[in-house]
């Protein structure tokens, strides 16, 4: 199961990198997450000691970031609605992007946390 999680982390990290490139100025900051996911995937693939605890801490932090993304997207949609009421709002639908991405990543983090519980139990046996 650990190697399957490693592959999933690589796939998601590589998929996030083009999205991060769209932010241009903030890309160096936003690349930290995908790069860390790749480092973590390497550690999972090799089965290094302590990787399950690191995985758990990482995905708890990722869940917080995902919640911020969802909140930011909701704020963007609210601001777009207010702007549309004043005659603007051309890019109002962009708020859906961080919401959808945040929900997807939150689901992945939740799944990973559930897997860490199963892995911890299997290691204890």
Phi, psi and omega per residue, in radians:
X1 nan -0.564 -3.121
X2 -1.143 -0.673 3.128
X3 -1.230 -0.615 3.076
X4 -1.126 -0.693 3.065
X5 -1.125 -0.642 3.108
X6 -1.083 -0.781 3.121
X7 -1.105 -0.742 3.128
X8 -1.080 -0.684 3.108
X9 -1.124 -0.702 3.117
X10 -1.119 -0.796 -3.120
X11 -1.070 -0.811 -3.119
X12 -1.193 -0.713 3.130
X13 -1.083 -0.764 3.125
X14 -1.165 -0.636 3.093
X15 -1.179 -0.535 -3.140
X16 -1.360 -0.459 -3.058
X17 -1.033 -0.750 3.079
X18 -1.138 -0.585 3.083
X19 -1.150 -0.669 3.114
X20 -1.135 -0.646 -3.130
X21 -1.088 -0.444 3.118
X22 -1.179 -0.366 -3.112
X23 -1.437 -0.120 3.118
X24 0.761 -1.302 -3.041
X25 -1.229 -0.598 -3.114
X26 -1.638 0.040 -3.071
X27 -0.957 -0.755 -3.141
X28 -1.037 -0.633 3.127
X29 -1.268 -0.776 -3.084
X30 -1.272 -0.288 3.107
X31 -1.331 -0.231 -3.114
X32 -1.032 -0.767 -3.116
X33 -1.077 -0.951 3.118
X34 -1.085 -0.633 3.130
X35 -1.177 -0.733 3.094
X36 -1.106 -0.656 3.110
X37 -1.080 -0.664 3.095
X38 -1.174 -0.724 3.102
X39 -1.094 -0.760 3.125
X40 -1.130 -0.678 3.103
X41 -1.076 -0.702 3.109
X42 -1.096 -0.755 3.116
X43 -1.140 -0.665 3.112
X44 -1.158 -0.750 -3.104
X45 -1.047 -0.682 -3.136
X46 -1.425 -0.208 -3.139
X47 1.176 0.660 -3.106
X48 -1.137 2.571 3.138
X49 -1.103 2.482 3.115
X50 1.438 0.024 -3.070
X51 -1.206 -0.530 -3.119
X52 -1.193 -0.729 3.094
X53 -1.126 -0.730 3.105
X54 -1.115 -0.711 3.111
X55 -1.078 -0.755 3.138
X56 -1.111 -0.825 -3.140
X57 -1.104 -0.697 3.140
X58 -1.077 -0.804 -3.062
X59 -1.342 -0.392 2.974
X60 -1.170 -0.770 3.086
X61 -1.119 -0.706 3.105
X62 -1.099 -0.622 3.104
X63 -1.102 -0.667 3.089
X64 -1.120 -0.767 3.118
X65 -1.120 -0.700 3.112
X66 -1.093 -0.709 3.106
X67 -1.112 -0.673 3.087
X68 -1.128 -0.711 3.110
X69 -1.078 -0.762 -3.140
X70 -1.128 -0.765 3.098
X71 -1.097 -0.705 3.112
X72 -1.129 -0.713 3.100
X73 -1.105 -0.711 3.098
X74 -1.121 -0.702 3.092
X75 -1.109 -0.692 3.118
X76 -1.096 -0.733 3.132
X77 -1.141 -0.691 3.112
X78 -1.132 -0.767 3.124
X79 -1.123 -0.638 3.119
X80 -1.171 -0.674 3.111
X81 -1.136 -0.716 3.092
X82 -1.142 -0.675 3.113
X83 -1.172 -0.685 3.122
X84 -1.136 -0.580 3.109
X85 -1.153 -0.437 3.111
X86 -1.681 0.092 3.087
X87 1.821 -0.012 3.136
X88 -1.811 -2.520 3.033
X89 1.597 0.573 -3.113
X90 -1.164 -0.608 -3.075
X91 -1.924 0.566 -3.058
X92 -1.077 -0.545 -3.099
X93 -1.287 -0.143 -3.131
X94 -1.113 -0.365 3.114
X95 -1.122 -0.365 3.117
X96 -1.219 -0.491 -3.100
X97 -1.077 -0.927 3.130
X98 -1.173 -0.509 3.103
X99 -1.147 -0.879 -3.113
X100 -1.124 -0.746 3.120
X101 -1.134 -0.743 3.124
X102 -1.101 -0.714 3.125
X103 -1.143 -0.794 3.134
X104 -1.042 -0.839 -3.111
X105 -1.203 -0.584 3.083
X106 -1.150 -0.697 3.084
X107 -1.110 -0.725 3.113
X108 -1.133 -0.742 3.118
X109 -1.108 -0.717 3.116
X110 -1.108 -0.780 3.093
X111 -1.043 -0.756 -3.137
X112 -1.122 -0.708 3.118
X113 -1.118 -0.678 3.078
X114 -1.102 -0.718 3.112
X115 -1.134 -0.619 3.132
X116 -1.147 -0.604 3.075
X117 -1.108 -0.790 3.128
X118 -1.121 -0.694 3.133
X119 -1.168 -0.673 3.103
X120 -1.112 -0.748 3.122
X121 -1.118 -0.725 -3.133
X122 -1.157 -0.635 3.136
X123 -1.233 -0.496 -3.134
X124 -1.309 -0.372 -3.114
X125 -1.300 nan nan
